[in-house]
Amino acid sequence: MIRLHAPDALAATVLWAVISTGIGCGPRPEQPGGPDGPGGAGARAGIGEPEGDPAAPGEPDPVPPMPEPAGPITDEDLEAMTAEETLACARAADDLDERIRRFGAAAEKDPDSRAALLGLVDAVEQKGIELALAPGKREQSKPFLYRAAELARRFRGMGRPIEGPERDLAAMVFYNEACNFALDGEPEKAMGSLREAVEMDFCDPIIFTDEELDSLRGRDDFRELLDEIPEPPRASPGLDPAGA
């Protein structure tokens, strides 16, 4: 079983420390559109750390809202936007495919934007999880989960420490990749991904019972890796776990 988070729960986890007050996705300047008031549709929570000067610890950067689009955002619209506007549009999107498209465009425009790349990692991983949860679509989920892991490696290589929910997301992404490699008969790659997950402080007890990793359990290096992860406590025989 893959380590699954419902998309909403995953988003909430990722947003814990890197949440920023996003700006609505506005049309190009020549298009009409009215601004939203504070807290309206133009004020959205965005994934990724705020660009520019940081706000006070524990608080998002205040970013003024922009008008919401009157219609769909086309490729031409995205091309005409600045990197910051594209990132704002990505944060405003609700549909996962649209988030992937917009965060991908934002990351392409500004390869140094950690917020854009983190948002792309999150959206691609969520898409993979969504497919993995759907009956009969486990195989279709793999390309997304593999891609999310490659993007997470790019994020790790951006030269800044990965902390908090960013680290939690990376750990989950690498673990899910390991499950895929194990299922696909790639044990060495699976172990490499698991090591990366543990480097990101992966400690979910699912690793002790996950059937998708059964092909690795006879390996010495897998058992050694498990020694680095706290094993979940077991209830004593004859005791009611609820304490009744």
Stockholm file with secondary structure:
# STOCKHOLM 1.0

chainA/1-244         MIRLHAPDALAATVLWAVISTGIGCGPRPEQPGGPDGPGGAGARAGIGEPEGDPAAPGEPDPVPPMPEPAGPITDEDLEAMTAEETLACARAADDLDERIRRFGAAAEKDPDSRAALLGLVDAVEQKGIELALAPGKREQSKPFLYRAAELARRFRGMGRPIEGPERDLAAMVFYNEACNFALDGEPEKAMGSLREAVEMDFCDPIIFTDEELDSLRGRDDFRELLDEIPEPPRASPGLDPAGA
#=GR chainA/1-244 SS CCCCCCHHHHHHHHHHHHCEEEECCCCCTTSCCCCCCTTSTTEEEESSCCSSSCCSTTSCCCCCCCCCCSSCCCHHHHHHSCHHHHHHHHHHCCSHHHHHHHHHHHHHHCTTCHHHHHHHHHHHHHHHHHHHHSTTCHHHHHHHHHHHHHHHHHHHTTSSCCCHHHHHHHHHHHHHHHHHHHHTTCHHHHHHHHHHHHHTTCCCGGGGTCGGGGGGTTCHHHHHHHTTSCCCCCCCTTCCTTCC
#=GC SS_cons         CCCCCCHHHHHHHHHHHHCEEEECCCCCTTSCCCCCCTTSTTEEEESSCCSSSCCSTTSCCCCCCCCCCSSCCCHHHHHHSCHHHHHHHHHHCCSHHHHHHHHHHHHHHCTTCHHHHHHHHHHHHHHHHHHHHSTTCHHHHHHHHHHHHHHHHHHHTTSSCCCHHHHHHHHHHHHHHHHHHHHTTCHHHHHHHHHHHHHTTCCCGGGGTCGGGGGGTTCHHHHHHHTTSCCCCCCCTTCCTTCC
//
